[in-house]
Amino acid sequence: MQANSMCIACMIDKQEKLIRPFSDEHKKSDYMHRVLEILYRHGRMESSPWLAEQIDRLYEEFWGESEDYTEIKHQYNQLLLAKEKELVGRIRESEDPVEESIKYVCAANYIDFSAVEHVTEQTFEALLEKAALETVPREEYRAFQQDLRKAKRLVYLTDNCGEIVLDKVLIRFLKESYPNLQIAAIVRGNDVINDATMEDAREVGLTDLVPCVGNDNGAPG
């Protein structure tokens, strides 16, 4: 999917904020011109994840390793693991545990340090508390159920740290509701921002539930 104007503007804004603390204005100007060159040469043909990966490589070339999210990923994985038992209990009491799980996975999509400027545990806790009151689009969910009844295999694409715990919860209820469905999970192949990797899948126990495969890629998105 070709990057749209909003994606391009967001990438430019993000890079300017990343380099703002550095003092060498000449180098910063050179860097931003190189970012703009990537976007000008490839923005009409390539997707946002592809462009972001090229810009990340350029950042490392100019400024060294980008921010390490290892600790914060562990923090949110453990936060959700601590809540897992309680949330599973809530979901199991609902009329449709698969549909209910989807609501919580959607709430956990908030844990995205590339899209959300200030991720906080307090905001996330509030979103989790309201998750049960949200709705899943009726027609889309019915179509999903029909596909699941007919399907033999399902490939589940994970997204962020923390959220991967609720992915595991949803997958568990999918396995209970559709016992003949073979499920495999895909995680990010290389570290990028706070995307879930094989390390996260092992930490939260997803690898004990279904086969997990890295996508051999470090493009965000």
Buried (B, 14 or more C-beta within 10 A) or exposed (E): EEBEEEBBEBBBEBBEEBBEEEEEEEEBEEBBEBBBEBBEEBBEEBBBBBBBBBBBEBBEEBBEEBEEBEEBBBEBBBBBBEBBEEBBEBBEEBEBBBBBBBBBBBBBBBBBBBBEEEBEEEEBEEBBEEBBEEEBEEEEBEEBBEEBEEEEEBEBEBBBBBBBBBBBBBBBBBBEBBEEBEBEBBBBBEBBBBBBBBBBBEBBEBBEBBEBBBBEEBBBB
